[in-house]
Amino acid sequence: MTEIIFLVEDEPDGSYTARALTESIFTEADDIETLRQMLLDAVNCHFPNEKNPPKIIQLHYE
């Protein structure tokens, strides 16, 4: 896998959620910068033993 795509949505309380379109990865955060860090951590946790984890993480905002 060379890339993974996340759908990012604004929540009513002002926070953000992100859900991967092709994997079972979901995370949330209070701001976009924290969400980006959470996504990196989530992707690394989801692919811990992969020799070729996704190199590209795309965020699509709704």
KELUMRO-497562 format. One record per residue: residue number from 0; residue in one letter; x negated, y negated, z of N, C-alpha, C, CB in turn. Coordinates in steps of 0.1 Angstrom, whole numbers. Glycine has a CB too. Layout:
% KELUMRO-497562
REC / fipa / drenfi / npx / npy / npz / capx / capy / capz / cpx / cpy / cpz / cbpx / cbpy / cbpz
REC / NUM / A / X / Y / Z / X / Y / Z / X / Y / Z / X / Y / Z
...
END
This chain:
% KELUMRO-497562
REC / fipa / drenfi / npx / npy / npz / capx / capy / capz / cpx / cpy / cpz / cbpx / cbpy / cbpz
REC / 0 / M / -9 / 12 / 0 / 0 / 0 / 0 / -9 / -12 / 0 / 10 / 0 / 12
REC / 1 / T / -6 / -21 / -9 / -15 / -33 / -10 / -8 / -46 / -4 / -18 / -36 / -24
REC / 2 / E / 5 / -45 / -3 / 12 / -57 / 3 / 25 / -52 / 10 / 16 / -67 / -8
REC / 3 / I / 29 / -61 / 19 / 42 / -59 / 27 / 49 / -72 / 27 / 39 / -53 / 41
REC / 4 / I / 62 / -71 / 25 / 70 / -83 / 24 / 80 / -84 / 36 / 78 / -84 / 11
REC / 5 / F / 80 / -95 / 43 / 89 / -98 / 54 / 100 / -108 / 51 / 81 / -102 / 66
REC / 6 / L / 112 / -106 / 55 / 123 / -115 / 54 / 123 / -123 / 67 / 136 / -109 / 50
REC / 7 / V / 121 / -136 / 67 / 121 / -144 / 79 / 134 / -152 / 80 / 108 / -154 / 79
REC / 8 / E / 140 / -152 / 91 / 153 / -159 / 93 / 152 / -168 / 105 / 164 / -149 / 94
REC / 9 / D / 158 / -180 / 104 / 160 / -189 / 116 / 172 / -183 / 124 / 163 / -203 / 111
REC / 10 / E / 170 / -183 / 137 / 180 / -179 / 146 / 187 / -191 / 152 / 174 / -170 / 158
REC / 11 / P / 200 / -189 / 156 / 207 / -201 / 162 / 200 / -208 / 173 / 221 / -196 / 166
REC / 12 / D / 192 / -200 / 181 / 186 / -206 / 193 / 173 / -213 / 189 / 183 / -196 / 203
REC / 13 / G / 169 / -214 / 176 / 157 / -221 / 172 / 145 / -212 / 170 / 154 / -231 / 182
REC / 14 / S / 147 / -199 / 174 / 136 / -190 / 172 / 136 / -184 / 158 / 136 / -178 / 182
REC / 15 / Y / 127 / -175 / 155 / 126 / -169 / 142 / 125 / -153 / 143 / 114 / -174 / 134
REC / 16 / T / 130 / -146 / 133 / 129 / -132 / 133 / 123 / -128 / 119 / 142 / -124 / 135
REC / 17 / A / 116 / -117 / 119 / 110 / -112 / 106 / 112 / -97 / 106 / 95 / -116 / 105
REC / 18 / R / 117 / -93 / 94 / 119 / -78 / 92 / 113 / -74 / 79 / 135 / -76 / 91
REC / 19 / A / 105 / -64 / 79 / 98 / -58 / 67 / 109 / -52 / 58 / 87 / -48 / 71
REC / 20 / L / 107 / -54 / 45 / 117 / -49 / 36 / 115 / -34 / 33 / 116 / -56 / 23
REC / 21 / T / 102 / -29 / 34 / 100 / -15 / 30 / 95 / -6 / 42 / 89 / -15 / 20
REC / 22 / E / 93 / -12 / 54 / 89 / -4 / 65 / 97 / -8 / 77 / 74 / -8 / 69
REC / 23 / S / 97 / 0 / 88 / 104 / -3 / 100 / 96 / -12 / 109 / 108 / 11 / 107
REC / 24 / I / 95 / -24 / 105 / 88 / -34 / 113 / 97 / -46 / 115 / 74 / -38 / 107
REC / 25 / F / 98 / -50 / 128 / 106 / -61 / 132 / 99 / -69 / 143 / 121 / -57 / 135
REC / 26 / T / 99 / -82 / 143 / 94 / -90 / 154 / 101 / -103 / 154 / 79 / -92 / 152
REC / 27 / E / 99 / -110 / 165 / 105 / -123 / 167 / 96 / -132 / 175 / 119 / -122 / 174
REC / 28 / A / 98 / -145 / 174 / 90 / -155 / 181 / 97 / -168 / 182 / 76 / -156 / 174
REC / 29 / D / 92 / -177 / 190 / 98 / -190 / 192 / 94 / -200 / 182 / 94 / -195 / 206
REC / 30 / D / 83 / -198 / 175 / 78 / -207 / 165 / 71 / -200 / 153 / 69 / -218 / 170
REC / 31 / I / 69 / -206 / 142 / 64 / -200 / 130 / 50 / -195 / 133 / 65 / -209 / 118
REC / 32 / E / 41 / -203 / 139 / 28 / -199 / 141 / 27 / -187 / 150 / 20 / -211 / 148
REC / 33 / T / 35 / -186 / 160 / 35 / -174 / 169 / 40 / -162 / 161 / 43 / -176 / 182
REC / 34 / L / 50 / -164 / 153 / 56 / -154 / 144 / 45 / -148 / 135 / 68 / -159 / 136
REC / 35 / R / 37 / -156 / 129 / 26 / -151 / 121 / 17 / -142 / 128 / 18 / -163 / 114
REC / 36 / Q / 13 / -146 / 141 / 4 / -138 / 149 / 11 / -125 / 153 / 0 / -145 / 161
REC / 37 / M / 24 / -125 / 156 / 32 / -113 / 160 / 32 / -104 / 148 / 46 / -117 / 164
REC / 38 / L / 34 / -109 / 136 / 34 / -101 / 124 / 21 / -94 / 121 / 38 / -109 / 111
REC / 39 / L / 10 / -101 / 123 / -3 / -94 / 121 / -4 / -83 / 131 / -14 / -105 / 123
REC / 40 / D / -1 / -85 / 144 / -2 / -75 / 154 / 8 / -63 / 150 / 2 / -81 / 168
REC / 41 / A / 20 / -66 / 146 / 29 / -56 / 143 / 25 / -47 / 131 / 43 / -62 / 140
REC / 42 / V / 19 / -53 / 121 / 14 / -46 / 109 / 2 / -37 / 113 / 10 / -56 / 98
REC / 43 / N / -7 / -43 / 121 / -18 / -35 / 126 / -14 / -23 / 135 / -28 / -44 / 134
REC / 44 / C / -4 / -25 / 143 / 1 / -14 / 151 / 8 / -3 / 143 / 11 / -19 / 162
REC / 45 / H / 15 / -8 / 132 / 23 / 2 / 124 / 14 / 10 / 115 / 33 / -6 / 115
REC / 46 / F / 2 / 5 / 112 / -7 / 12 / 103 / -21 / 14 / 110 / -9 / 5 / 90
REC / 47 / P / -21 / 21 / 122 / -33 / 21 / 130 / -44 / 30 / 124 / -30 / 26 / 143
REC / 48 / N / -40 / 41 / 117 / -50 / 50 / 112 / -51 / 50 / 96 / -47 / 64 / 116
REC / 49 / E / -45 / 41 / 90 / -45 / 40 / 76 / -59 / 35 / 71 / -34 / 30 / 71
REC / 50 / K / -64 / 41 / 61 / -76 / 36 / 55 / -74 / 24 / 46 / -83 / 47 / 46
REC / 51 / N / -62 / 23 / 41 / -58 / 11 / 33 / -46 / 4 / 38 / -56 / 16 / 18
REC / 52 / P / -46 / -3 / 49 / -34 / -10 / 54 / -31 / -21 / 44 / -37 / -15 / 68
REC / 53 / P / -20 / -27 / 44 / -16 / -38 / 35 / -26 / -49 / 37 / -2 / -43 / 38
REC / 54 / K / -31 / -54 / 25 / -40 / -65 / 25 / -33 / -79 / 24 / -50 / -64 / 13
REC / 55 / I / -21 / -78 / 19 / -13 / -90 / 17 / 0 / -89 / 25 / -9 / -93 / 2
REC / 56 / I / 3 / -99 / 33 / 16 / -100 / 40 / 23 / -112 / 35 / 13 / -101 / 56
REC / 57 / Q / 34 / -110 / 28 / 42 / -121 / 23 / 54 / -124 / 32 / 47 / -118 / 9
REC / 58 / L / 57 / -137 / 34 / 68 / -141 / 42 / 78 / -148 / 33 / 64 / -150 / 54
REC / 59 / H / 90 / -143 / 32 / 101 / -149 / 25 / 111 / -155 / 34 / 108 / -139 / 15
REC / 60 / Y / 113 / -168 / 34 / 122 / -175 / 43 / 136 / -176 / 38 / 117 / -189 / 46
REC / 61 / E / 146 / -173 / 46 / 160 / -174 / 42 / 165 / -188 / 46 / 168 / -163 / 49
END
